[in-house]
């Protein structure tokens, strides 16, 4: 078995070029026939070449440091932030949670706590990535909530369920804080009886799985009151209408979604694996499931899968609020402030108004 990390950078570059050319040729062949679904992925290329591959990660996300104290040089500092390590100092993986607290706090009232899981196709980003730092900072201020943004291990170095385990460990850490209150910010500002699990894109997939798992545990005095999924990233071997309609989408083309699954799923698993297609193994109603909020845009290739999730929840009599907006695209709230503000208002309404009815919105746009 060839291990690329043990070869020279020249060899790595050559094999990277070979992989790129092979995959590009597969993609061009597929795109020549728009009726044909994407069936060729990097995993097939790896198997043809006869080796498992470990790639060297190059971090390109702009990184933002936490700001735990007011800074007069930051005019838009609507929330403070700090990093809390989760692993022992000797651990190889330095997991952490980035906490956000609004600068403007209500008097004598603790805030709901949102455990937030970022997106990135399971393969990129962290709570320190600028787009997710800004997203959580603004969400904390607009929603009036403490936000705990979770750092998790990334694929392909750490395939699923590594990210699920890290996110569940974060919930367990919050539970520990609820019992013993070691962190000063959470002790002062967080209401552990109003905890919500939220994720965006791949983070919404993680939020889904850890929320189902958490429903089998007694986390008292912590109370998980709701689950919020923003543009959840699911998949299956059978394509949906929205995936085929948006096969060459500029923001999440189908071949890219397939590549994410190739890198994230356990070796030799296909997209009907329960991690990507949780409905492939049935959908059981757990009586302890809290309220759910599901939001997506019609311009997102994943929108049909989000709607399928809502239908499953409704059939199983799980309280769910859904929002499906026209237009938009995958990740729109990360680059469009109007979309972000709409999401924050939806989140605030769900958290503070205790809304539990199924609602589908089809008017309005960004």
N, C-alpha and C positions, 0 to 999 in steps of 0.2 A: 504494500500500500504506500503510495507516494504522499508524503507530508510536506506541503509547500512551505510551512514555516521553517523547515530545516534546510531549504535551498537558498541560493543567492537571490538577490533582488532581481537580477537579470532573468533567472529561471521563472520567478514569480510573474514578472512582466510578460514573458513569453506565454505561460500557461493562461494568464488572465486574458491575453489577446486571443488565444485559441478559444477560450470559453465564450468571449464576447462575439467572435465571428460565428461560432456554432449557433449560439442563441439568436443572434441577429438574423441568420439565415432561416432558422425555424420561424421567427416572427414574420419575416417577409413572405414566407410561403403561406402562413396562416392568413395574413392580411390580404393576400391576393384573392382569396375566396371569402367574402364577408359573411357567407352563410355557415362557414366552418367555425366551430368554437376553438378556443385556444387550448390545445392539448399538449403542447411541448413546453417543458420548463427546464430550468437549470438542472434539476435532479436527473432528468433523462440524459442531459449532456454529461454530467458527472459519471453516470453509469456506463455510458458509451465509452468514455475515456478510461474507465476501470479503476477509479479511485474516489475515496472520500477526500474532501478538501477543507482545509481550515484557512480562511482568509484573514489577512491582517486588517484590523479596523483603522480607518483614518477619520478622526473626528472633524467634521466640518461645520457642525451646528455652532452658531454664535452662542457663547456661554455668558450668562449673567450671574454675578455674585449676589448672594443674599444681602439684604439691607435691613439689619435688625434695629437700627436707630434712625430717627429723623435726620434727613440730610437737606440742608437749605439749598444745596446745589441741584436737587432733584425736584423741580416744580410740580411734577405729576406723581409724586409719591403718595398715592392714595392708600397704600397698604404697606406695612412692615413685613419683613420676611426673615427667616433664619433656618439653617439646616440642622437637623437632629440626626445623628448617626444611629443606625439600627443594629449593626453587626459589631461584635467584639473587635478591638483594635487589630488583632492578628489575622482577621478574616481576609481572604483573598479578594472577595467582592465587597466593596465599600458601599453598602446600601444606606440610603438615608431618606428622610422625609423633609420636604421643604414646607414649613408652616407659613401661612399668610394670615395677618390680622389687620382689619381696617384701621386706618389712622383715626377716622371719626367713629367713635364707639358710643353706643347707647348707654345711658346711665342706669346702673343697677340691674342690668339685664344681660345675661350670658347669651352667646350666639350659637346657632346651629353649627355643627361641624360637618364639612363635606370632605370625605376621603376621595381625592381626585386621582385618576389614573390616565396619564397622557397617551397620545397616539404616536404613530410613527411606523406602522406596519410591523410591529414587534421587533424591528431591526435597528431603529434609530431613536435618538432624542433622550431627554431626561428632564427632570423638573428644573434643571439649570439652563436648558435650552431657552433662548430668548423668547421664542413665540409662546412657549408654555408658561414661562415665568410671567410674561405680560398678561397672558390669558387668566392665570390664576390670581394675579394681583388685582386685575380689574374685576374679576368675578367676586373676589372677597369684598371689595368695596361696594360694588353695585348690589349684590345679593344681601350684604350684611351678614357674612358668615366667616367662620374660621375655616380655612382651606388647608388640608394636609395633602400635598402633592407627592406621590409615591415614586421613588426610583426603583426600577426593577431590572433584572438581567435581560440582556438582549440576545436575540437570535442573529446569526446562526451559531455563535459560540455556545449559546445556552438555549436550545430549542424548548418549546412548550413541553411540559407545564412549568418550566422554571419561573416565568413571569407570574403565573397564577400563585405559585408558592410564595413568591416575594410579596405580592399584593395581600395575600392572606396573612402573612407575617405582619404586615403593616396594620391590618385590622386587629390582630392579636396585640400589637403594641399599643394601639389606641385603647383596647380593652384594659390592658395593664394600667394605662394612665387613668382610666375611669375608676379603677379600684384603689390605686395608690397615689395618683396625682403627683408624679415626680417632675413633670415639665411645668414651669411657672406660667407660660402663656396659656396652655390648655387649662390649668387649674383656675386661672383668673378669668378667661374669656369663653371657654367652650362649655356648651350644654350637652353633656353626654347622653341625655335622654332624647336628643334630637340629632342623630347621626345619619348621614346619607352617603351612599356609595355612588360615585359618578365616574364616567369615563368617556373619552372621545375616540372614535374610530377603533383602532386596535385596543385602545384603553377601555372602550365600551365592551368589547368582547371579553376582556379580562374582568371588568366589573360584573358582567353577566355571570361568569363562571364562579367567581369568588362569592357573589351574593347568594347563588344557589347553595354553595357549600356552607356559607355562614348560617343559612336558615336551619341547619341541623345542630347548631351549637347554642348554648345558653351563654350569652355575653354580658349578662347583668353585672353591674348596673347600667352598662352601655345598652342603648336601644337603637337598633337600625330601623329607621322610620320609612326609608324609601330608597329606590334605586333609580338613577338617571342615566340613560344611554343616549349619547349624542352621536348620530351617524354611525351606528354599530357596524363593525366589520365582521361579517360572517361569510361563509362560502359553501359551495357544494359542487359536486361533479356536474349536475344538471344546471344549466344556465337559467337565469331569470330573464324576463322581458327587458327590465331596465339595464341589465348587464349587456345584453345584445344590442339594445338601442344605443348604448353609450360605450360600445366596444373600443372606440378610439378616443375616449374622453381625455381632454387635455390635463386633467388633474389626477385621475385614477384610472388609466386605461386597463383593460382586462388583463393584458399580459403582465402588467406590474402587480396587480392583485394576486395573480397566480404565482409570480416570483416570490412575493411575501410569504404565501402559504408554503411554497417549496422550502424556503429558508427557515420557517418557524415551526412547521409540523414535525413530529417524530419521523425518523428516517423510514422511508418506504410507505408512509401514510399518504392517503389521497385526501381530497377536499371533503369527502364524506366522513372523515374522522370527527369524533364528537367535539373536538376543540374548535373546528371551523364550522361544522354543521351539527349543533347540539340537538336538532330535531331528528337526526338520523337514528338515534337510539331511543326515541320516544320522549315525551315531555310530561313529566309528572307534576301534579299540583301539590305543593307542600303547603299545609295550612298555615305555616308560619311565614310565608312570603309576605313582604311588606308591599306598599304601593309602588308602582313603577311609572316612570316617565320615559317616553321614547320619542325622539325628534330626528327628522331628516328632511332633505330637500329633494324635489322631483328631479333635479339635475345631477343627483348622486347615483352612480351605478349600483350602490348598495341599497337603494330605497325600497325595492321590492322585498328584500330580506328583512328590513326593518318592519315593513307592513305585515309580513308573515309572522314575525315575533309578536306583534300586537294582537293579531288574530288568535294565536295560540294562547296568549295570556287571557284574552277575553273569554275564550271557550272554557278555559280552566277556572274562570271566575276570579282571576287575580285583578285587583283594582289597578287600572292603567289609564294614564293620560297620554295621548299621542298628538304630535304636531308634525304635519307634513306640508312644507311650504313650497310654492311653485318656484321654478328657476333654481338658482343657487348651484352649488357644486360641492364636492367632497372637500371638507376643510375650510368652507367659506367663512366661518366665524373667526378663523385665525388671521384673515387678511382683510375682512370687511367689517368695519366697526358697527355699521347698522345691523348686520347679521349677529354680531357678538352681543350687542345691546338687547336684541330681540331674545336671544338665548338666555341672557342673564335675567330678563324679566320673566320668561317662562319658568326658569329655575326658581326664582324668588316666589312666584305665584304658587308653584307646586309645594315648596317648603313651608311657606307661611300661611297659605290658604287652605291647606289640608284637602286639596281637590283630589277626588278619587274616581271620577267618572271618566269613561272613555270618550275622548273628543278627537275628531279629525278635522284639521284646519286646511282649507284649500284655497283661501283667498289671501291677498296681501303679497308683497314681494320685497326684495331688497333693492 
